[in-house]
Amino acid sequence: MSILNPSQARKTFYQLLKDVNKTSEPVYISGKNEESEAVMVSKKDWDAIQETLYLQSSGVADVIQQREQENEFVALEDIDWDTL
């Protein structure tokens, strides 16, 4: 992960946007305190993070993990998505 201060990030902002989208590598912007720190990620990666958090919070990830451990094969069309 690249680490830049806010001035460096400002100077190379458009290149950083291209880089995080091309490589999926986040960029850490290190400020003087927590209020001036951030992490830049691509929209695609952000959406994936949000989806993962949702699946974990709703219990779907636990069901998937349980079925993987049981080696239980379920055809995609047989899954009742409303009761997962």
N, C-alpha and C positions, 0 to 999 in steps of 0.2 A: 504494500500500500504506500503510495506517495504521500509525503507529508510536506505541506506548504504553509507559509504564514499568509494572512489575508492579503497582503500587498502582492506577494508572488501569485496568488490565485487570481487576483484582479487583473494582473498584467497578462495572464495566459488563460483567461476564462474560456474563450471560445475553443481553444485547443484542448482544454480540460474536458469540455463537453464532448468533443469528438472522441477523446481518449477513453473516457468512462463508458461510452456507448460501444466503442470498438472492442475494448479489452475486458469489459465487465469488472475492472479493477477499481475499487473505490479510492477516492482521494480524501485524505484527512486534512482539514484546514485548522491549523493550530493557532489559537489566539492567546491573549494574555490571561484570560479566565474562561470559565465555562460558557459565559454569555457570548463570547466571540469565537467559539469553536463550532465546527460542523463537519459533516461527512457528505461528500458528493457521490451519488450513485446514479446509474442510468435509470430511466423510467421503467424499462423492462425489468431490471433487477429489483427496483422498489416494488413493482406490482407483484413479483414473485415472493418477496418478503412478506408483503401484506397478505397474500393468499395463504402462505404457510402459517402465519400467525392466526388467521381466521380458522383454518382447518384444525389447528391445535386447540384453540379456545372453544370450538364447537364440538370437540370430541371425535371428529372424523379421523384425525391422524391416529388416535388410539385404536380405533376399529381396524384401520388399515394395517397397523403394526401387529395387532392380535391375529389377524387373518394370515399375515405373512409368516408369523411364528407357527401357526397351526398348519401351514402349507395347504390351506384351504383354497382351492381354485373355484372362483365364481366367474362365470361368463359376464362380460360387461353388460349385456342386455338383460341379465337376470338380477342386477343390482337394483334394489329399491332405494333410490337416492333420497327420498323423503324421510326414510327412517334410519339412515346411517348414523 
